[in-house]
Amino acid sequence: KNEVEQSPQNLTAQEGEFITINCSYSVGISALHWLQQHPGGGIVSLFMLSSGKKKHGRLIATINIQEKHSSLHITASHPRDSAVYICAVEETSGSRLTFGEGTQLTVNP
Amino acid sequence: EAGVTQFPSHSVIEKGQTVTLRCDPISGHDNLYWYRRVMGKEIKFLLHFVKESKQDESGMPNNRFLAERTGGTYSTLKVQPAELEDSGVYFCASSQIPGSAGGYTFGSGTRLTVV
């Protein structure tokens, strides 16, 4: 069982829909990252969280440290949001990241 | 400020050949990480440099993989001899201080295909 579990693995939405991607982890962490990867592209960091909630444009990320759970929300989704969204945690034991398998999001016009 | 640069962006080699991947971190970033994603799996840690020293190489899969960071600037990851299961995307990341507080920045990755 992976230490970082994401759901769903695949998500298809219509343009304008509200989207939620979930991430659960089983280890103690110092930070959690939400990352985005477009087809053929590199990885872009969206958020780094250690507590609470962060918002950037139409993206919102929340984390509940007690429940070891984080969510990434996209409001008013758009086809250009189509990408793989990856959750990664930095364990308290070190600085390297442990990744979830990613969620493939497709937003149809 | 230039980001983390990786090259080549794509490489297709035959089984048994040697390939060298390169990562140029952000200037001044002492910490450099290599990760890879093989088909259908999550991204996994390979190793962590602090300047020219290997801080943690516990993720290196076997002795066919050799990473170096001479002078503490750019890093190379050599695979010799390459096997089919080495195919995947190899990512590099750098940070000024260890971990997220130092601002992880990722490169675009090198897609390696071994045929």
Backbone of each chain as ProteinMPNN parsed JSONL, in Angstrom:
{"seq_chain_A": "KNEVEQSPQNLTAQEGEFITINCSYSVGISALHWLQQHPGGGIVSLFMLSSGKKKHGRLIATINIQEKHSSLHITASHPRDSAVYICAVEETSGSRLTFGEGTQLTVNP", "coords_chain_A": {"N_chain_A": [[0.862, -1.193, 0.0], [0.616, 2.156, -0.92], [2.177, 4.941, 0.643], [0.997, 7.327, 0.178], [-2.107, 8.074, -0.943], [-4.232, 8.725, -3.626], [-7.386, 9.957, -4.798], [-10.03, 10.585, -7.151], [-8.548, 8.157, -9.454], [-8.878, 8.723, -12.096], [-10.651, 11.348, -13.647], [-13.334, 12.815, -15.196], [-14.794, 15.747, -16.348], [-17.286, 18.266, -17.019], [-16.927, 21.406, -18.587], [-16.851, 24.111, -16.371], [-17.688, 22.793, -14.117], [-17.364, 22.022, -10.591], [-14.529, 20.731, -9.088], [-13.063, 18.136, -7.181], [-10.211, 16.718, -5.797], [-8.775, 14.166, -3.929], [-6.464, 13.405, -1.277], [-4.832, 11.153, 0.751], [-2.689, 10.287, 3.448], [-0.242, 8.326, 5.201], [1.844, 8.782, 6.868], [3.907, 10.736, 9.128], [4.15, 14.153, 8.437], [5.924, 17.061, 7.215], [5.227, 18.829, 5.32], [2.918, 19.231, 2.585], [2.521, 18.806, -0.871], [0.835, 19.99, -3.76], [0.9, 19.191, -7.102], [1.183, 19.795, -10.635], [1.014, 18.252, -13.77], [1.334, 18.573, -17.155], [0.549, 16.961, -20.304], [3.434, 15.612, -21.687], [4.896, 17.529, -20.458], [6.745, 19.243, -17.869], [6.842, 19.235, -14.264], [4.809, 21.266, -12.298], [4.678, 23.217, -9.456], [1.875, 23.672, -7.487], [0.76, 24.194, -4.922], [2.08, 24.447, -1.606], [1.568, 23.071, 1.484], [1.29, 23.226, 5.009], [-0.549, 23.474, 6.9], [-4.072, 24.225, 7.31], [-5.476, 26.193, 4.758], [-5.121, 27.142, 1.335], [-5.36, 29.464, -1.358], [-5.401, 30.042, -4.824], [-6.2, 31.836, -7.418], [-8.485, 30.023, -9.265], [-8.033, 27.757, -7.88], [-8.047, 25.816, -4.922], [-6.588, 24.633, -1.985], [-6.688, 22.397, 0.701], [-5.837, 21.19, 3.967], [-5.959, 18.687, 6.459], [-4.384, 18.03, 9.197], [-4.695, 16.357, 11.407], [-6.429, 14.389, 10.478], [-4.932, 13.453, 8.428], [-5.236, 14.173, 5.689], [-5.819, 15.717, 2.55], [-7.252, 18.038, 0.25], [-7.724, 19.047, -3.128], [-9.262, 21.586, -4.82], [-10.968, 22.674, -7.715], [-12.479, 25.392, -9.011], [-15.087, 26.351, -11.264], [-14.241, 24.837, -13.622], [-12.067, 24.401, -16.472], [-11.256, 23.502, -19.871], [-8.468, 23.83, -20.173], [-7.515, 23.118, -17.733], [-7.094, 20.474, -17.789], [-5.037, 17.852, -16.953], [-2.484, 15.993, -15.182], [-2.804, 15.678, -11.759], [-0.933, 15.763, -8.885], [-0.288, 14.583, -5.678], [2.031, 15.088, -3.109], [4.097, 14.261, -0.354], [6.186, 15.574, 2.182], [8.068, 13.9, 4.335], [8.441, 13.941, 7.903], [10.787, 12.827, 8.609], [12.723, 13.412, 6.763], [13.892, 15.243, 3.813], [13.049, 14.469, 1.316], [10.506, 13.822, -1.207], [7.454, 11.965, -1.138], [5.307, 10.452, -3.356], [1.887, 10.474, -4.547], [-0.071, 8.473, -6.854], [-1.207, 10.091, -8.704], [-3.82, 11.99, -10.304], [-5.649, 11.815, -13.16], [-7.049, 14.351, -14.819], [-9.643, 15.302, -16.938], [-11.154, 17.833, -18.63], [-13.947, 18.549, -20.34], [-15.126, 20.557, -23.071]], "CA_chain_A": [[0.0, 0.0, 0.0], [1.411, 3.358, -1.001], [2.013, 5.827, 1.799], [0.176, 8.448, -0.271], [-3.178, 7.563, -1.79], [-5.061, 9.76, -4.231], [-8.625, 9.533, -5.45], [-10.016, 9.376, -7.958], [-7.399, 8.008, -10.347], [-9.277, 9.421, -13.319], [-11.815, 12.2, -13.443], [-13.784, 13.558, -16.373], [-15.769, 16.751, -15.949], [-17.71, 19.234, -18.022], [-16.464, 22.763, -18.315], [-17.648, 24.848, -15.401], [-17.951, 22.0, -12.925], [-16.491, 22.1, -9.425], [-13.78, 19.48, -9.045], [-12.323, 17.838, -5.952], [-9.282, 15.592, -5.806], [-8.435, 13.874, -2.538], [-5.166, 12.802, -0.979], [-4.663, 10.675, 2.121], [-1.326, 9.81, 3.663], [-0.181, 7.503, 6.412], [3.074, 9.064, 7.604], [4.025, 12.092, 9.652], [4.691, 15.009, 7.392], [6.206, 18.46, 7.525], [4.554, 19.628, 4.296], [2.253, 18.499, 1.5], [2.544, 19.549, -2.128], [0.006, 19.647, -4.907], [1.675, 19.433, -8.303], [0.446, 19.625, -11.875], [1.835, 17.825, -14.89], [0.64, 18.53, -18.429], [1.117, 15.928, -21.184], [4.719, 15.952, -22.272], [5.512, 18.66, -19.772], [7.35, 19.041, -16.567], [5.992, 19.344, -13.082], [4.663, 22.618, -11.776], [4.175, 23.213, -8.086], [0.676, 24.501, -7.313], [0.658, 24.595, -3.52], [2.744, 23.738, -0.532], [0.744, 23.277, 2.676], [1.58, 22.525, 6.25], [-1.779, 23.543, 7.696], [-5.111, 25.134, 6.848], [-6.046, 26.324, 3.421], [-4.521, 28.145, 0.471], [-6.156, 29.719, -2.567], [-4.702, 30.752, -5.893], [-7.119, 31.883, -8.547], [-9.617, 29.083, -9.142], [-7.569, 26.571, -7.16], [-8.049, 25.879, -3.463], [-6.05, 23.425, -1.366], [-6.896, 22.33, 2.144], [-5.199, 20.058, 4.623], [-6.338, 18.387, 7.837], [-3.236, 17.282, 9.695], [-5.157, 15.302, 12.323], [-7.019, 13.299, 9.699], [-3.96, 13.084, 7.387], [-6.005, 14.254, 4.457], [-5.802, 16.989, 1.856], [-8.064, 18.113, -0.958], [-7.488, 20.1, -4.105], [-10.507, 21.939, -5.474], [-10.901, 23.582, -8.861], [-13.794, 25.973, -9.266], [-15.329, 26.764, -12.656], [-13.189, 24.142, -14.368], [-11.883, 24.776, -17.874], [-10.453, 22.477, -20.565], [-7.02, 23.979, -19.967], [-7.153, 22.501, -16.446], [-6.833, 19.053, -18.025], [-3.652, 17.546, -16.595], [-2.36, 15.068, -14.054], [-2.593, 16.373, -10.494], [-0.168, 14.849, -8.047], [-0.087, 14.917, -4.273], [3.325, 14.593, -2.615], [4.328, 14.673, 1.025], [7.544, 15.603, 2.709], [8.001, 13.269, 5.641], [9.189, 14.625, 8.953], [12.082, 12.165, 8.757], [13.695, 13.826, 5.748], [13.429, 16.298, 2.908], [12.6, 13.986, 0.012], [9.061, 13.75, -1.365], [6.782, 10.706, -1.468], [4.255, 10.88, -4.268], [0.746, 9.671, -4.924], [-0.025, 8.039, -8.256], [-1.714, 11.134, -9.575], [-5.196, 11.96, -10.799], [-5.763, 12.338, -14.523], [-8.263, 15.156, -14.969], [-10.018, 15.753, -18.281], [-12.306, 18.741, -18.618], [-14.495, 18.667, -21.7], [-15.832, 21.824, -23.33]], "C_chain_A": [[0.888, 1.23, 0.0], [1.146, 4.219, 0.223], [1.145, 7.033, 1.463], [-0.845, 7.913, -1.26], [-4.012, 8.723, -2.313], [-6.337, 9.151, -4.788], [-9.337, 10.752, -6.007], [-8.745, 9.284, -8.793], [-7.642, 8.752, -11.646], [-10.559, 10.196, -13.056], [-12.109, 12.956, -14.732], [-14.898, 14.494, -15.955], [-16.157, 17.605, -17.154], [-17.214, 20.61, -17.601], [-17.421, 23.473, -17.367], [-17.912, 24.089, -14.116], [-16.918, 22.27, -11.828], [-15.841, 20.732, -9.25], [-13.063, 19.345, -7.714], [-11.463, 16.609, -6.164], [-8.792, 15.413, -4.371], [-7.092, 13.172, -2.413], [-5.134, 12.409, 0.49], [-3.259, 10.117, 2.273], [-1.244, 9.149, 5.026], [1.04, 7.786, 7.266], [3.021, 10.469, 8.188], [4.694, 12.975, 8.637], [5.015, 16.394, 7.93], [5.546, 19.377, 6.497], [3.923, 18.706, 3.269], [2.226, 19.401, 0.278], [1.432, 19.063, -3.044], [0.759, 20.115, -6.149], [0.804, 19.183, -9.525], [1.436, 19.221, -12.977], [0.973, 17.754, -16.141], [1.297, 17.476, -19.314], [2.417, 16.403, -21.811], [5.464, 17.046, -21.545], [6.116, 18.295, -18.441], [6.335, 19.205, -15.456], [5.995, 20.781, -12.596], [4.092, 22.527, -10.37], [2.995, 24.174, -7.976], [0.618, 25.067, -5.898], [1.637, 23.803, -2.685], [1.999, 24.103, 0.752], [1.36, 22.583, 3.864], [0.394, 22.604, 7.201], [-2.796, 24.399, 6.943], [-5.458, 25.049, 5.384], [-5.27, 27.384, 2.653], [-5.359, 28.271, -0.792], [-5.296, 30.48, -3.556], [-5.592, 30.713, -7.119], [-8.301, 30.953, -8.314], [-9.248, 27.817, -8.366], [-7.565, 26.822, -5.658], [-7.496, 24.562, -2.949], [-6.257, 23.511, 0.133], [-6.16, 21.123, 2.699], [-5.711, 19.938, 6.048], [-5.26, 17.47, 8.395], [-3.676, 16.121, 10.595], [-5.694, 14.107, 11.559], [-6.081, 12.816, 8.599], [-4.63, 13.057, 6.016], [-5.904, 15.66, 3.877], [-6.706, 16.914, 0.637], [-7.61, 19.269, -1.825], [-8.81, 20.343, -4.817], [-10.221, 22.865, -6.643], [-12.316, 24.095, -9.092], [-13.889, 26.399, -10.73], [-14.29, 26.152, -13.588], [-13.235, 24.496, -15.859], [-11.059, 23.694, -18.559], [-8.947, 22.622, -20.362], [-6.557, 23.459, -18.607], [-6.829, 21.016, -16.604], [-5.347, 18.77, -17.853], [-3.662, 16.423, -15.57], [-2.038, 15.891, -12.811], [-2.024, 15.374, -9.496], [-0.032, 15.425, -6.644], [1.251, 14.334, -3.834], [3.539, 15.11, -1.202], [5.808, 14.655, 1.336], [7.462, 15.058, 4.12], [8.852, 14.028, 6.659], [10.592, 14.053, 9.107], [13.122, 12.629, 7.749], [13.11, 14.835, 4.793], [12.928, 15.774, 1.566], [11.085, 13.882, 0.004], [8.623, 12.32, -1.664], [5.506, 11.068, -2.196], [3.075, 9.925, -4.297], [0.836, 9.327, -6.398], [-0.538, 9.09, -9.221], [-3.156, 10.907, -9.971], [-5.217, 12.586, -12.181], [-7.104, 13.051, -14.639], [-8.45, 15.545, -16.423], [-11.255, 16.611, -18.152], [-12.75, 18.947, -20.054], [-15.257, 19.978, -21.881], [-17.345, 21.599, -23.438]], "O_chain_A": [[1.804, 1.343, 0.815], [0.043, 4.228, 0.769], [0.615, 7.689, 2.361], [-0.481, 7.362, -2.299], [-4.443, 9.59, -1.552], [-6.366, 7.99, -5.195], [-9.268, 11.833, -5.423], [-7.955, 10.227, -8.833], [-6.726, 9.338, -12.223], [-11.437, 9.739, -12.324], [-11.248, 13.643, -15.282], [-15.842, 14.081, -15.282], [-15.452, 17.655, -18.161], [-17.103, 20.92, -16.415], [-18.638, 23.436, -17.544], [-18.32, 24.687, -13.12], [-15.786, 22.678, -12.086], [-16.519, 19.705, -9.263], [-12.523, 20.316, -7.184], [-11.936, 15.583, -6.653], [-8.442, 16.378, -3.692], [-6.65, 12.452, -3.309], [-5.381, 13.236, 1.368], [-2.706, 9.542, 1.335], [-2.08, 9.39, 5.898], [1.26, 7.117, 8.276], [2.192, 11.288, 7.791], [5.698, 12.592, 8.037], [4.472, 16.84, 8.941], [5.33, 20.559, 6.763], [4.334, 17.557, 3.102], [1.947, 20.596, 0.373], [1.128, 17.872, -3.094], [1.193, 21.263, -6.241], [-0.185, 18.452, -9.461], [2.531, 19.771, -13.091], [0.011, 16.988, -16.202], [2.461, 17.131, -19.11], [2.474, 17.484, -22.398], [6.548, 17.449, -21.967], [5.998, 17.165, -17.966], [5.131, 19.3, -15.692], [7.041, 21.423, -12.496], [3.112, 21.818, -10.143], [3.105, 25.347, -8.331], [0.449, 26.271, -5.705], [1.98, 22.662, -2.995], [1.82, 25.279, 1.069], [1.892, 21.479, 3.744], [0.343, 21.881, 8.195], [-2.442, 25.187, 6.066], [-5.702, 23.97, 4.843], [-4.821, 28.381, 3.217], [-5.985, 27.31, -1.238], [-4.573, 31.413, -3.206], [-5.719, 29.68, -7.776], [-9.018, 31.064, -7.32], [-10.07, 26.913, -8.22], [-7.146, 27.877, -5.183], [-7.888, 23.494, -3.419], [-6.033, 24.55, 0.753], [-5.895, 20.156, 1.983], [-5.878, 20.932, 6.754], [-5.233, 16.276, 8.097], [-3.096, 15.036, 10.547], [-5.456, 12.958, 11.931], [-6.406, 11.855, 7.901], [-4.591, 12.06, 5.296], [-5.902, 16.653, 4.604], [-6.899, 15.843, 0.063], [-7.177, 20.313, -1.339], [-9.41, 19.413, -5.355], [-9.346, 23.728, -6.571], [-13.236, 23.316, -9.338], [-12.888, 26.761, -11.349], [-13.549, 26.869, -14.261], [-14.279, 24.835, -16.415], [-10.249, 23.033, -17.909], [-8.227, 21.624, -20.379], [-5.357, 23.368, -18.35], [-6.347, 20.376, -15.669], [-4.507, 19.372, -18.522], [-4.721, 15.962, -15.145], [-1.111, 16.701, -12.815], [-2.568, 14.288, -9.296], [0.295, 16.597, -6.46], [1.562, 13.189, -4.165], [3.204, 16.253, -0.89], [6.569, 13.836, 0.822], [6.861, 15.675, 4.999], [9.846, 14.667, 6.313], [11.479, 14.701, 9.662], [14.294, 12.272, 7.871], [11.957, 15.242, 4.942], [12.428, 16.553, 0.754], [10.448, 13.856, 1.057], [9.32, 11.567, -2.345], [4.718, 11.886, -1.721], [3.233, 8.72, -4.098], [1.709, 9.824, -7.11], [-0.323, 8.984, -10.428], [-3.648, 9.778, -9.972], [-4.849, 13.748, -12.352], [-8.161, 12.425, -14.566], [-7.531, 16.054, -17.064], [-12.279, 16.173, -17.628], [-11.997, 19.465, -20.879], [-15.941, 20.446, -20.971], [-18.096, 22.55, -23.653]]}, "seq_chain_B": "EAGVTQFPSHSVIEKGQTVTLRCDPISGHDNLYWYRRVMGKEIKFLLHFVKESKQDESGMPNNRFLAERTGGTYSTLKVQPAELEDSGVYFCASSQIPGSAGGYTFGSGTRLTVV", "coords_chain_B": {"N_chain_B": [[15.055, 34.701, -13.383], [16.611, 31.664, -14.122], [15.069, 28.475, -14.415], [14.979, 25.075, -13.194], [16.835, 23.057, -15.238], [16.702, 20.444, -17.532], [18.269, 18.02, -19.577], [18.833, 15.479, -22.053], [15.525, 16.286, -23.382], [14.13, 14.19, -24.366], [15.018, 10.777, -24.825], [15.925, 8.026, -26.712], [17.061, 4.85, -26.545], [18.906, 1.812, -27.187], [18.534, -1.329, -25.551], [21.109, -2.149, -23.305], [22.788, -0.12, -24.037], [24.392, 2.996, -23.066], [23.269, 5.798, -21.225], [23.269, 9.234, -20.443], [21.901, 11.513, -18.294], [21.213, 14.93, -17.657], [21.087, 17.495, -15.2], [20.548, 20.813, -14.465], [20.514, 22.733, -11.723], [18.701, 25.422, -10.069], [20.614, 28.335, -9.766], [22.665, 28.553, -6.932], [21.175, 26.838, -5.429], [21.698, 24.445, -3.17], [20.687, 21.941, -2.722], [19.802, 19.079, -4.461], [17.671, 16.938, -6.137], [16.896, 13.755, -7.469], [14.299, 12.129, -9.18], [12.1, 9.542, -10.413], [9.632, 8.395, -12.751], [8.217, 5.504, -13.577], [6.406, 3.617, -16.034], [2.993, 3.627, -15.299], [3.322, 3.765, -12.597], [3.816, 5.485, -9.424], [5.668, 8.553, -8.978], [8.987, 8.2, -7.911], [11.512, 8.583, -5.432], [14.991, 8.942, -6.076], [17.676, 9.935, -5.435], [19.447, 12.294, -3.282], [21.349, 15.15, -3.366], [23.526, 17.193, -1.442], [25.105, 19.976, -2.11], [28.058, 18.775, -3.441], [27.889, 16.327, -2.315], [26.472, 13.106, -1.669], [23.601, 12.943, -0.013], [21.51, 11.217, 0.493], [21.009, 8.226, -0.912], [19.261, 6.203, -1.09], [17.196, 5.487, -2.759], [18.16, 4.654, -5.182], [17.989, 2.316, -7.746], [19.725, 0.167, -8.495], [23.13, -0.929, -9.155], [23.567, -0.127, -11.729], [23.003, 2.428, -12.072], [24.408, 5.602, -11.825], [25.07, 8.489, -10.138], [26.285, 11.803, -10.226], [27.715, 14.844, -8.975], [29.71, 16.874, -9.543], [31.644, 19.463, -8.229], [29.424, 20.591, -7.195], [27.499, 21.837, -8.74], [25.892, 21.364, -11.599], [24.229, 18.198, -12.146], [24.702, 14.772, -13.075], [23.115, 11.823, -14.263], [23.794, 8.634, -14.856], [23.021, 5.787, -16.749], [23.954, 2.562, -17.049], [24.569, -0.675, -18.013], [21.687, 0.187, -19.939], [18.403, -1.059, -19.251], [15.242, -2.508, -20.24], [13.296, -1.967, -18.305], [14.07, 0.425, -17.287], [12.917, 2.462, -18.592], [11.113, 5.496, -18.573], [10.142, 8.586, -16.973], [12.446, 10.892, -15.937], [12.932, 13.012, -13.328], [14.235, 16.062, -12.052], [14.847, 18.032, -9.187], [15.348, 21.047, -7.349], [16.408, 22.804, -4.379], [16.848, 25.555, -2.139], [17.419, 25.289, 0.583], [17.278, 22.258, 2.533], [14.339, 20.429, 1.727], [10.849, 21.424, 1.744], [10.664, 23.996, 2.73], [12.674, 25.28, 1.539], [11.8, 25.712, -0.964], [10.92, 23.812, -3.307], [11.744, 23.289, -6.694], [10.907, 22.046, -9.792], [12.322, 20.346, -12.62], [11.69, 19.943, -16.183], [11.853, 17.329, -16.844], [13.237, 14.256, -18.178], [12.38, 12.16, -20.716], [12.898, 8.862, -20.935], [13.339, 6.219, -23.11], [13.809, 2.873, -23.447], [14.632, 0.518, -25.789]], "CA_chain_B": [[15.874, 33.602, -12.829], [16.407, 30.425, -14.848], [14.551, 27.392, -13.587], [15.737, 23.835, -13.234], [16.92, 22.643, -16.629], [17.103, 19.063, -17.746], [18.412, 17.57, -20.949], [17.892, 15.854, -23.109], [14.123, 16.171, -22.993], [13.756, 12.833, -24.729], [16.117, 9.932, -25.258], [15.551, 6.664, -27.064], [18.292, 4.074, -26.683], [18.711, 0.366, -27.21], [18.936, -2.086, -24.357], [22.539, -2.4, -23.245], [23.536, 1.116, -24.259], [24.573, 3.904, -21.935], [22.66, 7.12, -21.384], [23.58, 10.179, -19.372], [20.939, 12.594, -18.152], [21.828, 16.053, -16.959], [20.209, 18.433, -14.511], [21.128, 22.055, -13.985], [19.586, 23.307, -10.739], [18.698, 26.878, -9.94], [21.879, 28.802, -9.211], [22.624, 28.789, -5.491], [20.448, 25.769, -4.749], [22.635, 23.399, -2.776], [20.009, 20.65, -2.666], [19.37, 18.587, -5.765], [16.987, 15.642, -5.994], [16.49, 13.011, -8.662], [13.13, 11.267, -9.053], [11.697, 8.999, -11.698], [8.313, 7.779, -12.864], [8.132, 4.456, -14.578], [5.042, 3.502, -16.565], [1.934, 3.104, -14.445], [3.659, 3.841, -11.175], [3.988, 6.834, -8.908], [7.028, 9.098, -8.996], [9.745, 7.717, -6.757], [12.781, 9.211, -5.094], [16.216, 8.221, -6.377], [18.712, 10.37, -4.494], [19.502, 13.689, -2.853], [22.669, 15.748, -3.184], [23.747, 18.486, -0.832], [26.297, 20.381, -2.854], [28.553, 17.65, -4.235], [27.814, 15.099, -1.521], [25.23, 12.338, -1.688], [22.988, 12.947, 1.309], [20.624, 10.06, 0.605], [20.897, 7.557, -2.205], [18.538, 4.973, -0.79], [16.241, 5.165, -3.799], [18.812, 4.187, -6.411], [17.494, 0.941, -7.883], [20.796, -0.841, -8.575], [24.436, -0.328, -9.464], [23.641, 0.353, -13.113], [22.73, 3.863, -12.0], [25.468, 6.361, -11.177], [24.804, 9.929, -10.121], [27.41, 12.635, -9.798], [27.485, 16.291, -8.937], [31.046, 17.425, -9.372], [31.662, 20.911, -8.043], [28.201, 21.05, -6.554], [26.619, 22.612, -9.633], [24.968, 20.473, -12.298], [24.328, 16.776, -11.808], [24.433, 13.81, -14.139], [22.635, 10.501, -13.877], [24.168, 7.726, -15.941], [22.466, 4.44, -16.685], [24.863, 1.741, -17.842], [23.842, -0.643, -19.273], [20.247, 0.411, -19.777], [17.485, -2.165, -19.406], [13.901, -2.08, -20.663], [12.524, -1.449, -17.164], [14.538, 1.768, -16.921], [12.113, 3.453, -19.324], [10.269, 6.32, -17.719], [10.484, 10.005, -16.966], [13.376, 11.209, -14.849], [12.777, 14.399, -12.91], [15.196, 16.644, -11.135], [14.321, 19.174, -8.443], [16.357, 21.667, -6.49], [15.915, 23.72, -3.347], [17.946, 26.306, -1.53], [17.72, 24.554, 1.817], [16.588, 20.971, 2.396], [12.919, 20.334, 1.941], [9.874, 22.342, 1.162], [10.912, 25.371, 3.163], [13.632, 25.859, 0.611], [11.163, 25.959, -2.248], [11.184, 22.839, -4.363], [11.475, 23.637, -8.077], [11.122, 20.854, -10.61], [12.637, 20.454, -14.028], [10.677, 19.418, -17.1], [11.992, 15.893, -16.939], [13.776, 13.583, -19.36], [11.64, 10.927, -21.013], [13.831, 7.848, -21.418], [12.734, 5.015, -23.662], [14.79, 1.834, -23.76], [13.971, -0.425, -26.712]], "C_chain_B": [[15.565, 32.329, -13.609], [15.917, 29.369, -13.886], [15.491, 26.217, -13.605], [15.684, 23.313, -14.667], [17.401, 21.211, -16.727], [17.277, 18.814, -19.234], [19.15, 16.249, -21.016], [16.451, 15.777, -22.607], [13.595, 14.775, -23.315], [15.019, 12.073, -25.132], [15.588, 8.54, -25.533], [16.847, 5.902, -27.316], [17.956, 2.592, -26.711], [19.164, -0.25, -25.885], [20.434, -2.368, -24.426], [23.395, -1.163, -23.476], [23.615, 1.933, -22.974], [23.896, 5.238, -22.232], [23.031, 7.974, -20.176], [22.576, 11.319, -19.404], [21.599, 13.707, -17.337], [20.76, 16.952, -16.348], [21.008, 19.647, -14.061], [20.156, 22.687, -12.998], [19.57, 24.828, -10.819], [20.003, 27.285, -9.25], [21.738, 29.092, -7.719], [21.856, 27.742, -4.716], [21.414, 24.631, -4.443], [22.012, 22.009, -2.858], [19.461, 20.266, -4.028], [18.848, 17.168, -5.593], [16.736, 15.051, -7.381], [15.299, 12.119, -8.291], [12.869, 10.628, -10.406], [10.292, 8.4, -11.599], [8.384, 6.743, -13.964], [6.659, 4.224, -14.884], [4.078, 2.909, -15.531], [2.199, 3.187, -12.956], [3.771, 5.293, -10.736], [5.451, 7.26, -9.034], [7.747, 8.643, -7.73], [11.098, 8.407, -6.65], [13.938, 8.313, -5.513], [17.334, 8.637, -5.419], [18.696, 11.871, -4.298], [20.962, 14.089, -2.668], [22.55, 16.997, -2.316], [25.12, 18.933, -1.32], [26.809, 19.165, -3.629], [28.407, 16.309, -3.517], [26.451, 14.427, -1.635], [24.695, 12.243, -0.267], [22.188, 11.675, 1.55], [20.519, 9.432, -0.775], [20.129, 6.251, -2.071], [17.546, 4.566, -1.87], [16.848, 4.664, -5.095], [18.516, 2.7, -6.582], [18.585, -0.131, -7.917], [22.081, -0.161, -9.032], [24.613, 0.017, -10.938], [23.42, 1.865, -13.165], [23.849, 4.545, -11.219], [25.16, 7.84, -11.284], [26.018, 10.662, -9.595], [26.998, 14.09, -9.799], [28.826, 16.949, -8.61], [30.99, 18.937, -9.255], [30.385, 21.46, -7.45], [27.299, 21.892, -7.427], [25.647, 21.671, -10.32], [25.209, 19.03, -11.868], [24.071, 15.94, -13.053], [23.962, 12.501, -13.518], [22.893, 9.579, -15.06], [23.548, 6.361, -15.689], [23.293, 3.576, -17.626], [24.956, 0.336, -17.276], [22.346, -0.486, -19.027], [19.464, -0.871, -20.028], [16.097, -1.62, -19.744], [13.129, -1.423, -19.52], [12.989, -0.074, -16.688], [13.748, 2.857, -17.642], [11.207, 4.204, -18.37], [10.666, 7.776, -17.857], [11.311, 10.289, -15.723], [13.288, 12.695, -14.559], [13.895, 14.8, -11.959], [14.502, 17.81, -10.429], [15.449, 19.771, -7.611], [15.685, 22.566, -5.468], [17.107, 24.37, -2.671], [18.385, 25.666, -0.217], [16.93, 23.254, 1.754], [15.088, 21.107, 2.598], [12.111, 21.487, 1.411], [10.103, 23.783, 1.566], [11.878, 26.075, 2.23], [13.078, 26.052, -0.777], [11.554, 24.973, -3.328], [10.846, 23.42, -5.727], [11.847, 22.448, -8.936], [11.558, 21.228, -12.018], [11.547, 19.822, -14.87], [10.779, 17.917, -17.303], [12.657, 15.447, -18.223], [12.991, 12.299, -19.537], [12.614, 9.945, -21.646], [13.055, 6.634, -21.898], [13.843, 4.05, -24.034], [14.085, 0.769, -24.588], [14.851, -1.661, -26.957]], "O_chain_B": [[14.402, 31.951, -13.748], [16.282, 29.351, -12.71], [16.656, 26.34, -13.982], [14.604, 23.15, -15.234], [18.378, 20.818, -16.089], [16.521, 19.338, -20.052], [19.978, 15.933, -20.16], [16.197, 15.256, -21.521], [12.724, 14.251, -22.621], [15.954, 12.639, -25.698], [14.896, 7.946, -24.706], [17.631, 6.265, -28.193], [16.868, 2.176, -26.312], [20.059, 0.259, -25.209], [20.958, -2.77, -25.464], [24.583, -1.152, -23.151], [23.0, 1.61, -21.957], [23.948, 5.738, -23.356], [23.095, 7.492, -19.045], [22.424, 12.003, -20.416], [22.423, 13.458, -16.456], [19.681, 17.138, -16.91], [22.016, 19.522, -13.366], [19.08, 23.133, -13.396], [20.347, 25.431, -11.56], [20.432, 26.66, -8.28], [20.813, 29.785, -7.294], [21.873, 27.743, -3.485], [21.888, 23.943, -5.348], [22.717, 21.017, -3.041], [18.743, 21.038, -4.664], [19.497, 16.316, -4.987], [16.408, 15.763, -8.33], [15.287, 11.458, -7.253], [13.354, 11.11, -11.429], [9.839, 7.968, -10.539], [8.586, 7.068, -15.135], [5.781, 4.586, -14.1], [4.318, 1.839, -14.972], [1.391, 2.731, -12.147], [3.816, 6.207, -11.559], [6.346, 6.427, -9.177], [7.196, 8.692, -6.63], [11.727, 8.759, -7.648], [13.891, 7.095, -5.338], [17.875, 7.81, -4.685], [18.039, 12.614, -5.027], [21.708, 13.457, -1.92], [21.594, 17.762, -2.44], [26.147, 18.344, -0.983], [26.053, 18.579, -4.404], [28.769, 15.269, -4.068], [25.415, 15.091, -1.689], [25.263, 11.55, 0.577], [22.181, 11.125, 2.651], [19.993, 10.049, -1.702], [20.328, 5.316, -2.846], [17.1, 3.419, -1.897], [16.121, 4.287, -6.014], [18.762, 1.909, -5.671], [18.375, -1.233, -7.409], [22.103, 1.047, -9.267], [25.702, 0.413, -11.351], [23.633, 2.493, -14.202], [24.196, 4.134, -10.111], [25.007, 8.378, -12.38], [26.687, 10.219, -8.661], [26.082, 14.51, -10.506], [29.022, 17.502, -7.527], [30.367, 19.612, -10.075], [30.271, 22.665, -7.225], [26.422, 22.592, -6.919], [24.68, 21.222, -9.705], [26.251, 18.695, -11.304], [23.332, 16.336, -13.955], [24.356, 12.13, -12.413], [22.291, 9.723, -16.124], [23.551, 5.852, -14.568], [23.335, 3.812, -18.833], [25.393, 0.175, -16.136], [21.814, -0.97, -18.028], [19.812, -1.666, -20.901], [15.815, -0.436, -19.56], [12.403, -0.451, -19.727], [12.381, 0.522, -15.799], [13.896, 4.041, -17.337], [10.609, 3.616, -17.47], [11.43, 8.147, -18.749], [10.916, 9.961, -14.604], [13.537, 13.529, -15.43], [14.415, 13.996, -11.186], [13.665, 18.49, -11.022], [16.386, 19.074, -7.222], [14.559, 23.026, -5.657], [18.209, 23.823, -2.633], [19.578, 25.524, 0.051], [15.981, 23.164, 0.974], [14.623, 21.797, 3.505], [12.61, 22.386, 0.735], [9.766, 24.698, 0.815], [11.9, 27.302, 2.142], [13.787, 26.504, -1.676], [12.412, 25.257, -4.164], [9.769, 23.989, -5.901], [12.948, 21.907, -8.833], [11.205, 22.288, -12.535], [10.598, 19.24, -14.345], [9.879, 17.304, -17.877], [12.647, 16.159, -19.227], [12.936, 11.458, -18.64], [13.097, 10.166, -22.756], [12.218, 6.091, -21.176], [14.715, 4.374, -24.841], [13.084, 0.191, -24.165], [14.461, -2.558, -27.703]]}, "name": "protein", "num_of_chains": 2, "seq": "KNEVEQSPQNLTAQEGEFITINCSYSVGISALHWLQQHPGGGIVSLFMLSSGKKKHGRLIATINIQEKHSSLHITASHPRDSAVYICAVEETSGSRLTFGEGTQLTVNPEAGVTQFPSHSVIEKGQTVTLRCDPISGHDNLYWYRRVMGKEIKFLLHFVKESKQDESGMPNNRFLAERTGGTYSTLKVQPAELEDSGVYFCASSQIPGSAGGYTFGSGTRLTVV"}
